[in-house]
C-alpha cells in the first residue's frame, strides 16, 4: 500500500505543478494513450454512439431510466423548509446542487459502463450544472458502450483519460479540464488512493474498498442460487469478501459443494477463485436473530436476504450499504439494472454512511432572518450572555448593539 500511496502522491504533485503536460505524460506511460485532445468532440461522440449496437443503446436507456426514476423520487423527498421559531424569527433550509462534479468510470479488464448511470444521471437529477466524465481507453481503443452511456446520461464533457492523472486533473484543474467540486465513481487501488489524498481539495463520494457481499439464508434458500450469487460478487477482484451466514448446516455444505463445482469453469475464476479461497466465509448460527446480529457486525456493502420472510430484515438489520430482499432479487440487479445506486460503502463504513445518492450532490444550507425588533433585542441579550460564558467578547457585543438599539439596553463597554 505504501508503494501505491507514493506513486499516487508523485502523480498528483506533478499534475499540480505541470498541469496538462503531466497528465499527458502519465496517460502515455500508464495507458499508452496520448491523443491530440483527451476530450471527445460532439462529432466524435456522435460517431462513437452510432457504432454501438441498437440493443445496447436500448438497454442503456432502459437502465438509465430506472436510475433516473429512483433518483428523482429521492430528490422529490427533499424539501426546502422555513419555520418561524418565535414571532419575527425565521429559520430556513435549502438544498443547493454543487456547480460541477466529476464522474470516473473505470476501464481496464472491467469497463464499468453502469458507473456512468450512477455518477452522471444522479448528478444531473440533483441539478449539477457541469458534469465532467473521465474514462480510460480500453487496451488502446475507445470504449464505445461507455462513451455512449456517458453521453446518454447527460455528461457535459467526456475525456478519454484514466487513472490517477484523470482524478488529479478533475480535482486540481488544468488548462484543458476545469476543476470540479466533487468526484464520484469506483476505480482500482490507485484511483481510490488518489481520491483519498485529494479529499479536502475536492469532495468525494466514498473511500472505496473491495466489493463485498454477505448473504443471510435459512433452510428455505436454494443453495445453488446462494452459491451463484456469492461468486457473482467475488469476481470483482481477488480481495472481494463473500460471506454466508445461515441457520442451516445442510445448506452451508451444499453451497460450498456448488461453489467448488462452479469455480473451475467460471471465466472469471482468476478473480473469483482467490476471493473465495482467501476471503470467503461460511457461518452457521442457531437462529435468524443470531444471523442478523452477526451480519450487522460486518456492515457489508451488499447484504442479500434469502429467507422465508426477507422483509423482516428491514426491521432487524441496521448496518449495510444496500439490502437485497428475497430470491427474486440479487446484488447484480443493483450493480447493473434495477435503478438504485451501486456506489456503496465498504470496509465497515456502512456503520456511519450510506452510498452515493442524489443528496450527495446537494448542499443542505440554512438561512436566518429576524424581522421583529423585540425578538432581535431578546436574542441580543441571550447571545451576549452565552458568548461571554465562552469568553467571546466580540460575539457578545454583536448581540449587545442590537439589544441597545431595539430595546434601549445599556452598552457598558461603549465610550
Secondary structure, 3 states (H helix, E strand, C coil): CHHHHHHHHHHHHHHHHHCHHHHHHHHHHHHCCCCCCCECCHHHHHHHHHCCCHHHHHHHHHHHHHHHHHHHHHHHCCCCEEEEEECCEEEEEEEEECCEEEEEECCCCCCCCHHHHHHHHHHHHHCCCEEEEEECCECCECCHHHHHHHHHHCCCEEEECCHHHHHHHHHHCCCCCCCCCEEECCCCHHHHHHHHHHECCEEECCCCCCCCEEEEECCCCCHHHHHHHHHHHHCCCCCCCEEEEECCHHHHHHHHHHHHHHHCCCCCHHHHHHHHHHHEEEEECCCHHHHHHHHHHHCCCEEEEECCCHHHHHHHCCCCCEEEECCCCCHHHHHHCCCCCCCCCCCCHHHCCCCCCHHHHEEEEEEEEECCHHHHHHHHHHHHHHHHHCCCHHHHHHHHHHHHHHHCCCCCCCC
